Amino acid sequence: MQSSGRQAEAPGRGPRVLVVGGGIAGLGAAQRLCCHPAFPHLRVLEATARAGGRIRSERSFGGVVEVGAHWIHGPSQGNPVFQLAAKYGLLGEKALSEENQLIETGGHVGLPSVSYASSGGSVSPELVAEMARLFYSLIDQTREFLHAAEIPAPSVGEYLKKEIRQHMAGWTEEEETKRLKLAILNNLFNVECCVSGTHSMDLVALSPFGEYTVLPGLDCTFPGGYQGLTDRIMASLPKDVMVFNKPVKTIHWDGSFEEASAPGETFPVLVECEDGGCFPAHHVVVTVPLGFLKERLDTFFEPPLPTEKAEAIRKIGFGTNNKIFLEFEEPFWQPDCQHIQVVWRDTSPLEDTAPKLQDAWFKKLVGFWVLPSFGESPAPRAQECAEVPLAQCPIHPGLLQLRGRGQLRGRPGPAGPAPPCGRQGCPAPGPVCRGSHTPDVLLHHARSSAVRLEGG
Ligand SMILES: Cc1cc2nc3c(=O)[nH]c(=O)nc-3n(C[C@H](O)[C@H](O)[C@H](O)COP(=O)(O)OP(=O)(O)OC[C@H]3O[C@@H](n4cnc5c(N)ncnc54)[C@H](O)[C@@H]3O)c2cc1C
């Protein structure tokens, strides 16, 4: 943020710059600024006691568990996160291989290792593959309307449903199989909601959906934890740059502020913290999450932001993805199993489940990702769900109901999965974040250009 008032900087010193927020965006900005000889007076004001924000790797299960971001999407040379991670030596051999970097996924999530239906029993992998082919061919079609003069539906969700109805007319199987196909498609809708950070694909506008570019490279993870990246960036900063436990209350800008220790010097910006502390500056880089900005827009900037910026903040969506970690005494899955899909029978993307979400939130869980076993300690699993406030993510009744209904039972474990003995929610919906990330494009978005905030 740069104020229009252009006060002179004190001779012999560069401008004072404040970065608000110590997530990867704030740390990245600070790292760049620190390298620049013109910016010697730099502070990063971080609300909490740690840096990294939505990137947080825990060792609660005796190994690395990603509470926030997990994957580098499109890990190839055009991806700055990949480049930085590679430079710091944080990636494994496979992720760094040219072969991995060349893989074109088209942004499609790979097939699960195994799918279970909520009535018990596994679902035919052929049927799952057939529905995935259909779903992703339709998703590919949605990208064709980028500059189209006419669009067949306002949202991605409505377009997909319309097309699915047409395909259904050609389905010749018995009713039971047709219902199962719809339930598999429903799971794929949920996956897409997770990817897009939205509760419903009906909220994602069709016409600009194709603006989102998928980089080549099969998604990869950090063997030692994603947080290694933000830790390394932070370690590269001079010692006194980070100021922790400094939640910013209001950014006064376009003014003329003085500081007792710098008589005669005036600053166009004054950053006021919750604890009463004030930091005058020439420039401020604001990297707080969109969810926080939405909630505090009326008081965070004084004077208020220009209408165009304020409207963009109001209208861009910010969805919630939560993760729940479950730990089992014995794995009940095959050693090579990576991803377990749960297909809830009698669910359908053609029905609006929103009113029932309070009672059936767990039906939005997209699946389980098996985490590696940590030496002697038990192997935990991770699962992720979309648009579920953490308070609604207790281990009872939803996850126990998953067990109770038997669809996770005994494959190939001795007598079914042992009770989950640990869990952990993600801090995403906390007071300094208010969500997880933004959908690619939101319906009724004020401007035509798409914005995606992943990776800051
Ligand atoms: C569960 C989950 C899974 C995800 N998975 C992936 C993934 O696999 N791959 C991927 O690329 N991305 C993923 N993301 C998104 C990714 O984590 C974020 O896009 C990225 O970390 C955002 O970085 P940031 O610096 O912009 O914001 P943040 O990391 O949110 O940092 C903002 C910082 O600002 C601080 N702050 C807030 N308010 C104030 C204030 N008033 N004063 C001072 N400081 C303040 C916060 O404490 C925080 O440290 C995921 C996110 C979540 C929540």
The ligand as an SDF file (V2000), in Angstrom:
LIG
                    3D

 53 58  0  0  0  0  0  0  0  0999 V2000
   -6.1140  -26.9990    5.1130 C   0  0  0  0  0  0  0  0  0  0  0  0
   -5.3910  -26.2920    3.9930 C   0  0  0  0  0  0  0  0  0  0  0  0
   -4.7920  -27.0200    3.0090 C   0  0  0  0  0  0  0  0  0  0  0  0
   -4.1210  -26.3870    1.9820 C   0  0  0  0  0  0  0  0  0  0  0  0
   -3.4810  -27.1360    1.0590 N   0  0  0  0  0  0  0  0  0  0  0  0
   -2.7150  -26.5450    0.1170 C   0  0  0  0  0  0  0  0  0  0  0  0
   -1.9030  -27.3150   -0.7440 C   0  0  0  0  0  0  0  0  0  0  0  0
   -1.8780  -28.5460   -0.6600 O   0  0  0  0  0  0  0  0  0  0  0  0
   -1.1520  -26.6610   -1.6740 N   0  0  0  0  0  0  0  0  0  0  0  0
   -1.1520  -25.2830   -1.7780 C   0  0  0  0  0  0  0  0  0  0  0  0
   -0.4610  -24.7270   -2.6370 O   0  0  0  0  0  0  0  0  0  0  0  0
   -1.8990  -24.5310   -0.9440 N   0  0  0  0  0  0  0  0  0  0  0  0
   -2.6700  -25.1270    0.0030 C   0  0  0  0  0  0  0  0  0  0  0  0
   -3.3790  -24.3730    0.8790 N   0  0  0  0  0  0  0  0  0  0  0  0
   -3.3630  -22.9110    0.7080 C   0  0  0  0  0  0  0  0  0  0  0  0
   -2.0370  -22.3100    1.2530 C   0  0  0  0  0  0  0  0  0  0  0  0
   -1.7920  -22.7980    2.5520 O   0  0  0  0  0  0  0  0  0  0  0  0
   -2.2140  -20.8070    1.3050 C   0  0  0  0  0  0  0  0  0  0  0  0
   -2.5970  -20.3320    0.0320 O   0  0  0  0  0  0  0  0  0  0  0  0
   -0.9150  -20.0740    1.6800 C   0  0  0  0  0  0  0  0  0  0  0  0
   -0.2750  -20.6850    2.7860 O   0  0  0  0  0  0  0  0  0  0  0  0
   -1.3010  -18.6330    1.9910 C   0  0  0  0  0  0  0  0  0  0  0  0
   -0.1740  -17.9200    2.4000 O   0  0  0  0  0  0  0  0  0  0  0  0
   -0.3290  -16.3860    2.8100 P   0  0  0  0  0  0  0  0  0  0  0  0
    0.9830  -15.9240    3.2780 O   0  0  0  0  0  0  0  0  0  0  0  0
   -0.9820  -15.6660    1.6960 O   0  0  0  0  0  0  0  0  0  0  0  0
   -1.4080  -16.3870    3.9940 O   0  0  0  0  0  0  0  0  0  0  0  0
   -1.2970  -17.0240    5.4480 P   0  0  0  0  0  0  0  0  0  0  0  0
   -0.4610  -18.2410    5.4180 O   0  0  0  0  0  0  0  0  0  0  0  0
   -2.6730  -17.1480    5.9730 O   0  0  0  0  0  0  0  0  0  0  0  0
   -0.4800  -15.9330    6.2550 O   0  0  0  0  0  0  0  0  0  0  0  0
   -1.0820  -14.7630    6.7100 C   0  0  0  0  0  0  0  0  0  0  0  0
   -0.4370  -14.3930    8.0110 C   0  0  0  0  0  0  0  0  0  0  0  0
   -1.0250  -13.1770    8.4390 O   0  0  0  0  0  0  0  0  0  0  0  0
   -1.1620  -13.2200    9.8410 C   0  0  0  0  0  0  0  0  0  0  0  0
   -2.1900  -12.2460   10.2200 N   0  0  0  0  0  0  0  0  0  0  0  0
   -3.5290  -12.3010   10.0620 C   0  0  0  0  0  0  0  0  0  0  0  0
   -4.1240  -11.2170   10.5390 N   0  0  0  0  0  0  0  0  0  0  0  0
   -3.1240  -10.4230   11.0100 C   0  0  0  0  0  0  0  0  0  0  0  0
   -3.1080   -9.1480   11.6350 C   0  0  0  0  0  0  0  0  0  0  0  0
   -4.2310   -8.4730   11.8800 N   0  0  0  0  0  0  0  0  0  0  0  0
   -1.9140   -8.6390   12.0050 N   0  0  0  0  0  0  0  0  0  0  0  0
   -0.7610   -9.2910   11.7610 C   0  0  0  0  0  0  0  0  0  0  0  0
   -0.7310  -10.5180   11.1800 N   0  0  0  0  0  0  0  0  0  0  0  0
   -1.8930  -11.0650   10.8030 C   0  0  0  0  0  0  0  0  0  0  0  0
   -1.5690  -14.6480   10.1090 C   0  0  0  0  0  0  0  0  0  0  0  0
   -1.3240  -15.0090   11.4580 O   0  0  0  0  0  0  0  0  0  0  0  0
   -0.6750  -15.3950    9.1260 C   0  0  0  0  0  0  0  0  0  0  0  0
    0.5450  -15.7730    9.7000 O   0  0  0  0  0  0  0  0  0  0  0  0
   -4.0750  -24.9710    1.9250 C   0  0  0  0  0  0  0  0  0  0  0  0
   -4.6780  -24.2320    2.9300 C   0  0  0  0  0  0  0  0  0  0  0  0
   -5.3180  -24.8700    3.9590 C   0  0  0  0  0  0  0  0  0  0  0  0
   -5.9140  -24.0490    5.0610 C   0  0  0  0  0  0  0  0  0  0  0  0
  1  2  1  0
  2  3  1  0
  2 52  2  0
  3  4  2  0
  4  5  1  0
  4 50  1  0
  5  6  2  0
  6  7  1  0
  6 13  1  0
  7  8  2  0
  7  9  1  0
  9 10  1  0
 10 11  2  0
 10 12  1  0
 12 13  2  0
 13 14  1  0
 14 15  1  0
 14 50  1  0
 15 16  1  0
 16 17  1  0
 16 18  1  0
 18 19  1  0
 18 20  1  0
 20 21  1  0
 20 22  1  0
 22 23  1  0
 23 24  1  0
 24 25  2  0
 24 26  1  0
 24 27  1  0
 27 28  1  0
 28 29  2  0
 28 30  1  0
 28 31  1  0
 31 32  1  0
 32 33  1  0
 33 34  1  0
 33 48  1  0
 34 35  1  0
 35 36  1  0
 35 46  1  0
 36 37  1  0
 36 45  1  0
 37 38  2  0
 38 39  1  0
 39 40  1  0
 39 45  2  0
 40 41  1  0
 40 42  2  0
 42 43  1  0
 43 44  2  0
 44 45  1  0
 46 47  1  0
 46 48  1  0
 48 49  1  0
 50 51  2  0
 51 52  1  0
 52 53  1  0
M  END
$$$$
